[in-house]
Amino acid sequence: MIAPTRILTARPLAAAVLLAASAGAVAQVYEAPPPAPAAPVYEGGDPADANLALVDRSPEPPPPLPVYTQPPAPADGYLWVPGYWSRNHYGFFWVPGAWVLAPYVGALWTPGYWGFANGVYIWTAGYWGPHVGFYGGINYGFGYTGMGYVGGYWKRDRFYYNRSVTNVNITRVTNVYQHNVVVKNVDQRRVSYHGGPSGIQRRADPRELAARKERHTPPTQMQHGYVRDASRDRNQSYERNRGRPPQAYVNHASDPRRPDNGARPGNGPDRQRGGPDRGQDGRRDAPPPQQQREQQARQQDRQQQQREQQVRQQQQRDQQAQQQDRQQQQREQQMRQQQQRDQQAQQQARQQQQREQQMRQQQQRDQQAQQQARQQQQREQQMRQQQQRDQQAQQQARQQQQREQQMRQQQQRDQQAQQQARQQQQREQQMRQQQQRDQQAQQQARQQQQREQQMRQQQQRDQQAQQQARQQQQREQQMRQQQQRDQQAQQQARQQQQREQQMRQQQQRDQQAQQQARQQQQREQQMRQQQQRDQQAQQQARQQQQREQQARPQGGGRDQPRGEGNGNGNGRGQSGRD
């Protein structure tokens, strides 16, 4: 029995050495974390739940983070785990934020995050550790500003809460302090992923890289339960809530998994089991000394096996942590390579856009050249049409000269008519009006002469313009001047039409004047006839007077009654009686 005793004595020493060697990696933790719990069975045997299985890759980025409030901390030792977008085969769904009891004293939560790499978005799971590591630079809020955690800190076996960023009820939680935190350059887009075209571009700093190499503990059973419940609630899916989940956080007051206020970090059910009742003095049912030594040896063997099992499990966890670190480094390397490829792709896209822009500019220049060629053809066509219009204008000018000759002849006739009209002295009022019309006609004649002079000058300018148009076909500036002259010619043509209209009106007035002159002659003829009749009547009256004069001596005064009877109404009978 001596040899077994020595072997049993040596095994605890070896286990202690192994534990001491492995405990150096967690010297910063107040107490060593418990063994990692076994992976929970996420899904049951129901084939209908196959689509609820979590996926860690997504071809599309997660939605923006929703805006929600933080519930108060239920008790001491609870740390805030922010909500995040997880994914299953149905799509993204929101895992609500919750207060979770730390798995051991000194444990801090590093949130998970989505990162862009090789054209897809990869999920990096969160973990518990002595320090907060890199979580993509995402601002989850409530102390998780994108780097580290400012919502509180551990001091010995107590966690102190920062009331400036954490919702704490001081009646339940007494370990509080106040420290204002200012977050600069807040991204209002509430981006929930790292990398990619529009994601967070911040890289991990040395402290975050160092925290990545520390010992980590996976999420607790309660956290897995929150994820499982959220995946089964279709109202939590982004397809249903469109970024506004109905349960953004866990209400611990109504949660059936409401935490126990007396629970402490690391106080799991395995650590609360007590030993058997050995009686008051320890001698009740005591086995013999030999059996007692054998039981102690077997118990030490079991304890040694448990410690060796824990050491192996710890080594496996360390290997898994190292493997995860290597995988994380590979993912970061892939992400950096992807970022470089993205930058190269963006640069190539910009170069392609520049080439396309140059091609569009070249096409625009070609179209402008074609348009200029068409405009040149149109200008040449307009020049030929202008030449035709100029020839027509010359022909119209010759016709205008003939009309002006006729107008001068008409003016001569008008002057004769005016001279005849001035002979009408008895109708002063009508003569004054006729004189005014004559003056207006003379003024119009002078204006007409001025217009004729302008027309001759215009003909000279048109000839010069034609000569310049034939010589300067390639100069667009002179073409515009020619167009202006054409517009002036059109305006002059319209003025000429107005003058012709005025001439026709003048002819009408002349015809009216002639008609008035003829009417005047007729009136004068009637007046002369009236004068002749008046003269004849006067002559007859004188003859009548002579006859009456001759008749008065013969009658004496005896023919008064007869004289009264022969009165002609002029009073001669009365004068005869006198």
C-alpha positions as CSV (number, residue, x, y, z in Angstrom):
1,M,0.0,0.0,0.0
2,I,3.0,2.3,0.2
3,A,3.6,2.5,-3.6
4,P,0.0,3.4,-4.4
5,T,0.2,6.0,-1.7
6,R,3.2,7.6,-3.3
7,I,1.6,7.5,-6.7
8,L,-1.5,9.1,-5.4
9,T,0.6,11.7,-3.7
10,A,2.5,12.5,-6.9
11,R,-0.6,13.0,-9.0
12,P,-1.9,16.0,-7.1
13,L,1.5,17.6,-7.4
14,A,1.6,17.2,-11.2
15,A,-1.9,18.5,-11.5
16,A,-1.1,21.5,-9.3
17,V,2.0,22.2,-11.6
18,L,-0.2,22.0,-14.7
19,L,-2.9,24.2,-13.2
20,A,-0.3,26.7,-12.1
21,A,1.2,26.7,-15.6
22,S,-2.1,27.2,-17.3
23,A,-3.3,29.8,-14.8
24,G,-0.6,32.3,-15.9
25,A,-2.6,33.1,-19.0
26,V,-5.5,34.5,-16.9
27,A,-3.5,36.3,-14.2
28,Q,-5.6,39.4,-14.9
29,V,-8.8,37.8,-13.9
30,Y,-9.9,37.9,-10.3
31,E,-10.8,34.2,-10.3
32,A,-10.4,31.5,-13.0
33,P,-13.5,31.1,-15.2
34,P,-15.4,27.9,-14.9
35,P,-15.2,25.3,-17.6
36,A,-17.0,26.1,-20.8
37,P,-20.5,24.7,-20.7
38,A,-21.4,22.1,-23.2
39,A,-22.9,23.4,-26.4
40,P,-26.7,23.5,-25.9
41,V,-29.0,21.7,-28.2
42,Y,-30.3,24.6,-30.2
43,E,-32.9,22.8,-32.2
44,G,-35.1,19.8,-31.4
45,G,-35.7,16.9,-33.6
46,D,-38.6,18.6,-35.5
47,P,-37.6,18.8,-39.2
48,A,-39.8,21.9,-39.5
49,D,-37.3,23.8,-37.3
50,A,-34.5,23.2,-39.7
51,N,-34.9,26.7,-41.2
52,L,-34.4,28.2,-37.7
53,A,-30.8,27.1,-37.5
54,L,-28.4,30.0,-37.3
55,V,-26.2,30.9,-40.2
56,D,-22.9,32.8,-39.9
57,R,-22.8,34.0,-43.6
58,S,-25.0,36.4,-45.5
59,P,-24.9,37.7,-49.0
60,E,-26.5,41.0,-47.9
61,P,-25.6,43.3,-45.0
62,P,-27.6,43.4,-41.8
63,P,-30.2,46.2,-41.3
64,P,-29.4,49.3,-39.3
65,L,-29.5,49.1,-35.5
66,P,-33.0,50.1,-34.1
67,V,-33.4,52.8,-31.6
68,Y,-34.6,51.6,-28.2
69,T,-34.3,52.3,-24.5
70,Q,-32.3,50.3,-21.9
71,P,-34.2,48.6,-19.1
72,P,-32.8,49.1,-15.5
73,A,-30.2,46.7,-14.2
74,P,-32.1,44.0,-12.1
75,A,-29.3,43.5,-9.5
76,D,-25.6,43.6,-8.9
77,G,-23.3,41.6,-11.1
78,Y,-25.4,41.8,-14.2
79,L,-23.8,43.2,-17.4
80,W,-25.6,44.6,-20.4
81,V,-25.5,42.5,-23.5
82,P,-26.7,44.7,-26.4
83,G,-29.1,43.5,-29.0
84,Y,-28.0,42.6,-32.5
85,W,-29.2,41.2,-35.8
86,S,-28.8,37.5,-36.2
87,R,-29.7,35.4,-39.2
88,N,-31.3,32.0,-40.0
89,H,-32.6,30.6,-43.3
90,Y,-35.6,33.0,-43.1
91,G,-33.4,36.1,-43.0
92,F,-32.3,38.5,-40.3
93,F,-34.1,38.7,-36.9
94,W,-33.4,40.9,-33.9
95,V,-32.0,39.3,-30.7
96,P,-33.1,41.7,-27.9
97,G,-30.7,43.3,-25.5
98,A,-30.7,41.9,-22.0
99,W,-29.0,42.0,-18.6
100,V,-27.0,38.8,-18.2
101,L,-25.3,37.6,-15.0
102,A,-21.6,37.4,-15.6
103,P,-20.4,33.8,-15.7
104,Y,-17.5,34.7,-13.3
105,V,-16.1,37.6,-11.4
106,G,-14.2,40.0,-13.7
107,A,-15.9,38.8,-16.9
108,L,-16.7,41.4,-19.5
109,W,-18.8,40.9,-22.7
110,T,-17.4,41.5,-26.2
111,P,-20.4,41.8,-28.6
112,G,-20.4,39.8,-31.8
113,Y,-20.5,41.6,-35.2
114,W,-20.9,41.1,-38.9
115,G,-17.8,41.7,-41.0
116,F,-17.5,41.9,-44.8
117,A,-15.0,39.5,-46.4
118,N,-14.7,37.9,-49.8
119,G,-18.0,39.3,-51.0
120,V,-20.1,38.0,-48.1
121,Y,-20.9,39.1,-44.6
122,I,-19.5,36.8,-41.9
123,W,-20.7,36.7,-38.3
124,T,-18.1,36.8,-35.5
125,A,-19.7,35.5,-32.3
126,G,-19.4,37.4,-29.0
127,Y,-17.6,36.1,-25.9
128,W,-16.9,36.6,-22.2
129,G,-13.4,37.6,-21.3
130,P,-11.3,39.6,-18.8
131,H,-11.1,42.5,-21.3
132,V,-13.4,43.8,-24.1
133,G,-12.0,42.9,-27.5
134,F,-12.7,44.1,-31.0
135,Y,-16.4,44.1,-32.0
136,G,-16.1,45.8,-35.4
137,G,-16.2,49.4,-34.2
138,I,-20.0,49.3,-34.1
139,N,-21.7,51.7,-31.8
140,Y,-24.2,49.4,-30.0
141,G,-25.0,52.1,-27.4
142,F,-25.3,51.9,-23.6
143,G,-21.6,51.9,-23.1
144,Y,-20.5,50.0,-26.2
145,T,-19.4,53.0,-28.2
146,G,-17.5,51.0,-30.8
147,M,-14.3,50.6,-28.8
148,G,-14.2,49.1,-25.3
149,Y,-16.9,49.4,-22.7
150,V,-17.6,52.6,-20.7
151,G,-20.7,51.4,-18.8
152,G,-18.8,50.2,-15.8
153,Y,-15.8,48.3,-14.4
154,W,-14.9,45.5,-11.9
155,K,-13.3,46.3,-8.6
156,R,-12.4,43.2,-6.6
157,D,-15.6,41.1,-6.7
158,R,-18.0,44.0,-7.3
159,F,-19.1,45.6,-10.6
160,Y,-19.6,49.4,-10.5
161,Y,-22.1,50.9,-13.0
162,N,-21.6,54.3,-14.7
163,R,-25.0,56.0,-14.4
164,S,-24.3,58.5,-17.2
165,V,-24.6,55.7,-19.8
166,T,-26.3,52.9,-17.9
167,N,-29.9,52.7,-16.6
168,V,-29.5,51.8,-12.9
169,N,-32.1,51.8,-10.1
170,I,-30.1,52.8,-7.0
171,T,-32.6,51.0,-4.8
172,R,-31.5,47.7,-6.3
173,V,-27.9,48.5,-7.3
174,T,-25.7,50.5,-5.0
175,N,-22.3,50.2,-6.7
176,V,-22.7,53.2,-9.0
177,Y,-20.6,56.2,-10.1
178,Q,-21.0,59.1,-12.5
179,H,-18.6,59.7,-15.4
180,N,-19.8,61.6,-18.5
181,V,-18.8,60.1,-21.8
182,V,-18.6,62.1,-25.0
183,V,-18.8,60.2,-28.3
184,K,-17.3,62.1,-31.2
185,N,-18.3,61.7,-34.9
186,V,-21.5,59.8,-34.2
187,D,-22.7,57.9,-37.3
188,Q,-26.4,58.7,-37.7
189,R,-26.9,55.8,-40.1
190,R,-26.7,53.2,-37.2
191,V,-24.6,50.9,-39.3
192,S,-24.5,47.3,-37.8
193,Y,-21.6,45.8,-39.8
194,H,-17.9,46.2,-40.3
195,G,-16.2,46.7,-43.7
196,G,-17.7,46.6,-47.1
197,P,-18.9,49.5,-49.2
198,S,-20.7,51.4,-46.5
199,G,-19.7,49.6,-43.3
200,I,-17.5,50.7,-40.4
201,Q,-13.9,51.0,-41.6
202,R,-12.0,51.2,-38.2
203,R,-9.4,48.5,-37.5
204,A,-8.6,46.9,-34.2
205,D,-6.0,48.6,-32.0
206,P,-3.2,46.8,-30.1
207,R,-5.3,46.5,-26.9
208,E,-8.2,44.9,-28.8
209,L,-5.8,42.5,-30.6
210,A,-4.3,41.6,-27.2
211,A,-7.7,40.9,-25.7
212,R,-8.4,38.6,-28.6
213,K,-5.6,36.2,-27.5
214,E,-7.0,35.9,-23.9
215,R,-9.1,33.0,-22.6
216,H,-12.7,33.4,-23.7
217,T,-16.0,31.9,-22.4
218,P,-18.9,31.4,-24.8
219,P,-22.4,32.9,-24.2
220,T,-24.4,31.5,-21.3
221,Q,-27.4,29.3,-21.4
222,M,-29.6,32.3,-20.8
223,Q,-28.2,34.1,-23.8
224,H,-28.7,31.0,-26.0
225,G,-32.3,31.0,-24.8
226,Y,-32.8,34.6,-25.8
227,V,-31.5,33.8,-29.3
228,R,-33.7,30.7,-29.6
229,D,-36.8,32.6,-28.6
230,A,-36.1,35.5,-31.0
231,S,-35.5,33.1,-33.9
232,R,-38.9,31.4,-33.3
233,D,-40.8,34.7,-33.0
234,R,-41.5,35.8,-36.6
235,N,-42.4,39.3,-35.4
236,Q,-38.7,39.7,-34.5
237,S,-37.7,39.1,-38.2
238,Y,-36.7,42.1,-40.3
239,E,-39.2,41.0,-42.9
240,R,-42.0,41.6,-40.5
241,N,-40.9,44.6,-38.4
242,R,-38.8,46.5,-41.1
243,G,-36.2,47.5,-38.5
244,R,-38.6,48.2,-35.6
245,P,-38.7,44.9,-33.6
246,P,-41.6,44.7,-31.1
247,Q,-39.2,43.3,-28.4
248,A,-36.0,45.4,-28.7
249,Y,-34.9,44.4,-25.2
250,V,-35.8,41.9,-22.5
251,N,-38.1,43.2,-19.8
252,H,-36.7,41.3,-16.8
253,A,-39.8,42.3,-14.7
254,S,-42.0,40.1,-16.9
255,D,-39.4,37.6,-18.0
256,P,-40.0,34.0,-16.7
257,R,-36.2,33.7,-16.5
258,R,-36.2,36.6,-14.1
259,P,-32.8,36.6,-12.3
260,D,-32.4,35.9,-8.6
261,N,-31.4,39.0,-6.7
262,G,-29.2,36.9,-4.5
263,A,-27.3,35.3,-7.4
264,R,-23.6,36.2,-7.7
265,P,-21.2,35.9,-10.7
266,G,-19.9,32.4,-11.0
267,N,-22.4,30.9,-8.6
268,G,-23.6,28.1,-10.8
269,P,-25.6,25.1,-9.7
270,D,-22.6,22.9,-9.7
271,R,-20.9,25.0,-7.1
272,Q,-23.8,25.1,-4.7
273,R,-23.9,21.3,-4.0
274,G,-23.1,20.4,-0.4
275,G,-21.4,17.3,1.0
276,P,-23.1,14.4,2.9
277,D,-24.1,14.7,6.5
278,R,-21.4,13.0,8.6
279,G,-23.0,13.3,12.0
280,Q,-22.1,15.4,15.0
281,D,-18.8,13.8,15.9
282,G,-17.8,12.2,12.7
283,R,-17.7,8.8,14.2
284,R,-21.1,7.6,13.4
285,D,-21.0,4.7,10.9
286,A,-17.3,5.3,10.6
287,P,-15.6,2.6,8.6
288,P,-12.4,0.9,9.8
289,P,-9.1,2.8,9.3
290,Q,-8.0,0.6,6.4
291,Q,-11.3,1.1,4.5
292,Q,-11.1,4.8,5.3
293,R,-7.7,5.1,3.8
294,E,-8.9,3.2,0.7
295,Q,-11.9,5.5,0.4
296,Q,-9.7,8.5,0.7
297,A,-7.3,7.0,-2.0
298,R,-10.3,6.4,-4.3
299,Q,-11.6,9.9,-3.7
300,Q,-8.2,11.3,-4.4
301,D,-8.0,9.3,-7.6
302,R,-11.4,10.6,-8.6
303,Q,-10.4,14.2,-7.8
304,Q,-7.1,13.7,-9.6
305,Q,-9.0,12.3,-12.6
306,Q,-11.4,15.3,-12.5
307,R,-8.4,17.7,-12.3
308,E,-6.7,16.0,-15.2
309,Q,-10.0,16.1,-17.1
310,Q,-10.3,19.8,-16.4
311,V,-6.7,20.3,-17.5
312,R,-7.4,18.4,-20.7
313,Q,-10.6,20.4,-21.2
314,Q,-8.7,23.6,-20.5
315,Q,-6.0,22.6,-23.0
316,Q,-8.7,21.9,-25.5
317,R,-10.3,25.3,-24.9
318,D,-6.9,26.9,-25.2
319,Q,-6.4,25.1,-28.5
320,Q,-9.8,26.1,-29.6
321,A,-9.1,29.7,-28.6
322,Q,-5.8,29.6,-30.5
323,Q,-7.6,28.1,-33.4
324,Q,-10.2,30.7,-33.2
325,D,-7.5,33.4,-33.0
326,R,-5.8,31.9,-36.1
327,Q,-9.2,31.8,-37.8
328,Q,-9.9,35.4,-36.7
329,Q,-6.5,36.4,-38.0
330,Q,-7.2,34.7,-41.2
331,R,-10.6,36.4,-41.4
332,E,-9.0,39.7,-40.7
333,Q,-6.3,39.0,-43.3
334,Q,-9.1,38.1,-45.7
335,M,-11.0,41.2,-44.7
336,R,-7.9,43.3,-45.3
337,Q,-7.3,41.6,-48.7
338,Q,-11.0,42.1,-49.4
339,Q,-10.7,45.7,-48.5
340,Q,-7.7,46.0,-50.8
341,R,-9.6,44.3,-53.5
342,D,-12.6,46.5,-52.8
343,Q,-10.3,49.6,-53.1
344,Q,-8.8,48.2,-56.3
345,A,-12.3,47.5,-57.6
346,Q,-13.4,51.0,-56.6
347,Q,-10.4,52.5,-58.3
348,Q,-11.1,50.4,-61.4
349,A,-14.7,51.4,-61.2
350,R,-13.6,55.1,-61.0
351,Q,-11.3,54.5,-63.9
352,Q,-14.1,52.8,-65.8
353,Q,-16.4,55.7,-65.0
354,Q,-13.7,58.1,-66.2
355,R,-13.4,56.1,-69.5
356,E,-17.1,56.0,-69.8
357,Q,-17.2,59.7,-69.1
358,Q,-14.6,60.3,-71.8
359,M,-16.5,58.1,-74.2
360,R,-19.7,60.0,-73.5
361,Q,-17.8,63.3,-74.0
362,Q,-16.4,61.9,-77.3
363,Q,-19.9,60.9,-78.4
364,Q,-21.2,64.3,-77.4
365,R,-18.4,65.9,-79.4
366,D,-19.2,63.7,-82.4
367,Q,-22.8,64.5,-82.1
368,Q,-22.0,68.2,-81.8
369,A,-19.8,67.9,-85.0
370,Q,-22.6,66.2,-86.8
371,Q,-25.0,68.8,-85.5
372,Q,-22.6,71.6,-86.7
373,A,-22.4,69.9,-90.1
374,R,-26.2,69.8,-90.3
375,Q,-26.3,73.4,-89.2
376,Q,-23.7,74.3,-91.8
377,Q,-25.9,72.6,-94.5
378,Q,-28.9,74.4,-93.1
379,R,-27.0,77.8,-93.2
380,E,-26.0,77.1,-96.9
381,Q,-29.6,76.2,-97.7
382,Q,-30.7,79.4,-95.9
383,M,-28.1,81.4,-97.9
384,R,-29.5,80.0,-101.2
385,Q,-32.9,80.9,-100.0
386,Q,-31.7,84.3,-98.9
387,Q,-30.3,84.9,-102.4
388,Q,-33.6,84.0,-103.8
389,R,-35.3,86.3,-101.4
390,D,-32.8,89.1,-102.3
391,Q,-33.7,88.6,-106.0
392,Q,-37.3,88.7,-105.2
393,A,-36.6,91.8,-103.1
394,Q,-34.9,93.4,-106.1
395,Q,-37.8,92.6,-108.3
396,Q,-40.2,94.0,-105.7
397,A,-38.0,97.1,-105.5
398,R,-38.3,97.6,-109.3
399,Q,-42.0,97.1,-109.0
400,Q,-41.9,99.6,-106.1
401,Q,-40.2,102.1,-108.3
402,Q,-42.9,101.7,-110.9
403,R,-45.5,102.2,-108.2
404,E,-43.6,105.3,-107.0
405,Q,-43.6,106.7,-110.6
406,Q,-47.3,106.1,-110.7
407,M,-47.6,107.7,-107.2
408,R,-45.7,110.8,-108.4
409,Q,-48.1,111.1,-111.4
410,Q,-50.9,110.6,-108.9
411,Q,-49.4,113.3,-106.7
412,Q,-49.4,115.7,-109.7
413,R,-53.0,114.9,-110.3
414,D,-53.6,115.4,-106.6
415,Q,-51.9,118.7,-106.7
416,Q,-54.1,119.8,-109.6
417,A,-57.1,118.6,-107.6
418,Q,-55.8,120.5,-104.6
419,Q,-55.4,123.6,-106.7
420,Q,-58.9,123.3,-107.9
421,A,-60.0,122.8,-104.3
422,R,-58.2,126.0,-103.2
423,Q,-60.4,127.9,-105.6
424,Q,-63.4,127.2,-103.5
425,Q,-63.5,130.5,-101.5
426,Q,-67.1,130.5,-100.4
427,R,-66.8,127.4,-98.2
428,E,-64.1,128.5,-95.9
429,Q,-64.6,125.8,-93.4
430,Q,-64.4,123.1,-96.1
431,M,-61.5,124.8,-97.7
432,R,-59.5,124.8,-94.4
433,Q,-60.1,121.1,-94.0
434,Q,-59.0,120.5,-97.5
435,Q,-55.9,122.6,-96.9
436,Q,-55.1,120.5,-93.9
437,R,-55.4,117.3,-95.9
438,D,-53.2,118.9,-98.6
439,Q,-50.6,119.7,-96.0
440,Q,-50.7,116.1,-94.7
441,A,-50.4,114.8,-98.2
442,Q,-47.4,117.0,-98.8
443,Q,-45.8,115.8,-95.5
444,Q,-46.5,112.2,-96.6
445,A,-44.9,112.9,-99.9
446,R,-41.8,114.1,-98.2
447,Q,-41.8,111.1,-96.0
448,Q,-42.3,109.0,-99.1
449,Q,-39.2,110.6,-100.7
450,Q,-37.2,109.9,-97.6
451,R,-38.4,106.3,-97.7
452,E,-37.4,106.1,-101.3
453,Q,-34.0,107.4,-100.4
454,Q,-33.8,104.8,-97.6
455,M,-34.9,102.1,-100.0
456,R,-32.2,103.0,-102.5
457,Q,-29.7,102.9,-99.6
458,Q,-31.2,99.6,-98.5
459,Q,-30.8,98.2,-102.1
460,Q,-27.2,99.2,-101.9
461,R,-26.8,97.5,-98.6
462,D,-28.5,94.4,-99.9
463,Q,-26.1,94.3,-102.8
464,Q,-23.2,94.7,-100.5
465,A,-24.7,92.0,-98.2
466,Q,-25.0,89.6,-101.1
467,Q,-21.5,90.2,-102.1
468,Q,-20.3,89.6,-98.5
469,A,-22.5,86.5,-98.2
470,R,-20.8,84.9,-101.2
471,Q,-17.4,85.8,-100.0
472,Q,-17.9,84.9,-96.3
473,Q,-19.7,81.6,-96.4
474,Q,-17.5,80.0,-93.8
475,R,-17.8,82.8,-91.2
476,E,-20.7,82.2,-88.9
477,Q,-20.5,85.6,-87.3
478,Q,-21.1,87.3,-90.6
479,M,-23.9,84.9,-91.2
480,R,-25.6,86.0,-88.0
481,Q,-25.1,89.6,-89.2
482,Q,-26.6,88.6,-92.5
483,Q,-29.5,87.0,-90.6
484,Q,-29.9,90.3,-88.8
485,R,-29.9,92.2,-92.1
486,D,-32.5,89.7,-93.4
487,Q,-34.6,90.4,-90.4
488,Q,-34.2,94.1,-91.1
489,A,-35.1,93.5,-94.7
490,Q,-38.2,91.6,-93.6
491,Q,-39.0,94.5,-91.2
492,Q,-38.5,97.0,-94.1
493,A,-40.7,94.8,-96.3
494,R,-43.3,94.9,-93.6
495,Q,-42.8,98.7,-93.4
496,Q,-43.1,98.8,-97.2
497,Q,-46.3,96.9,-97.0
498,Q,-47.4,99.4,-94.4
499,R,-46.4,102.3,-96.7
500,E,-48.3,100.6,-99.6
501,Q,-51.3,100.3,-97.3
502,Q,-50.9,104.0,-96.5
503,M,-50.6,104.8,-100.2
504,R,-53.8,102.9,-100.9
505,Q,-55.4,104.8,-98.0
506,Q,-54.0,108.0,-99.6
507,Q,-55.4,107.0,-102.9
508,Q,-58.8,106.5,-101.2
509,R,-58.5,109.9,-99.6
510,D,-57.6,111.4,-103.0
511,Q,-60.5,109.7,-104.6
512,Q,-62.7,111.0,-101.8
513,A,-61.1,114.5,-102.3
514,Q,-61.9,114.3,-106.1
515,Q,-65.4,113.1,-105.3
516,Q,-65.7,116.0,-102.8
517,A,-64.4,118.4,-105.5
518,R,-66.9,117.1,-108.0
519,Q,-69.6,117.5,-105.4
520,Q,-68.3,121.0,-104.8
521,Q,-68.5,121.7,-108.5
522,Q,-72.0,120.4,-108.5
523,R,-72.8,122.6,-105.5
524,E,-71.2,125.6,-107.2
525,Q,-73.1,124.8,-110.4
526,Q,-76.3,124.6,-108.3
527,M,-75.3,127.9,-106.6
528,R,-74.7,129.6,-110.0
529,Q,-78.1,128.3,-111.2
530,Q,-79.6,129.5,-107.9
531,Q,-77.9,132.9,-108.5
532,Q,-79.3,133.0,-112.0
533,R,-82.7,132.1,-110.7
534,D,-82.3,134.8,-108.0
535,Q,-81.2,137.3,-110.6
536,Q,-84.1,136.4,-112.8
537,A,-86.4,136.8,-109.8
538,Q,-84.9,140.1,-109.0
539,Q,-85.2,141.2,-112.6
540,Q,-88.8,140.1,-112.6
541,A,-89.3,142.0,-109.4
542,R,-87.8,145.1,-110.9
543,Q,-89.9,144.7,-113.9
544,Q,-93.0,144.3,-111.7
545,Q,-92.0,147.4,-109.8
546,Q,-91.7,149.2,-113.1
547,R,-95.1,148.1,-114.2
548,E,-96.6,149.1,-110.9
549,Q,-94.8,152.4,-111.1
550,Q,-96.2,152.9,-114.5
551,A,-99.7,151.8,-113.3
552,R,-99.9,154.3,-110.4
553,P,-100.3,157.6,-112.5
554,Q,-103.1,156.2,-114.6
555,G,-105.3,155.0,-111.8
556,G,-105.1,158.1,-109.5
557,G,-106.7,157.1,-106.2
558,R,-109.8,155.5,-107.6
559,D,-108.4,152.1,-108.1
560,Q,-107.5,151.5,-104.4
561,P,-109.8,148.6,-103.9
562,R,-108.5,147.1,-107.1
563,G,-104.9,147.8,-106.0
564,E,-105.6,146.1,-102.8
565,G,-106.8,143.2,-104.7
566,N,-103.8,143.0,-107.0
567,G,-101.2,143.0,-104.2
568,N,-98.5,140.4,-104.6
569,G,-97.7,140.1,-100.9
570,N,-94.8,142.5,-101.1
571,G,-96.6,145.4,-99.6
572,R,-97.0,147.3,-102.9
573,G,-100.7,147.6,-102.5
574,Q,-100.4,149.4,-99.2
575,S,-97.8,151.8,-100.6
576,G,-100.1,152.6,-103.5
577,R,-102.8,153.7,-101.1
578,D,-100.3,155.8,-99.4
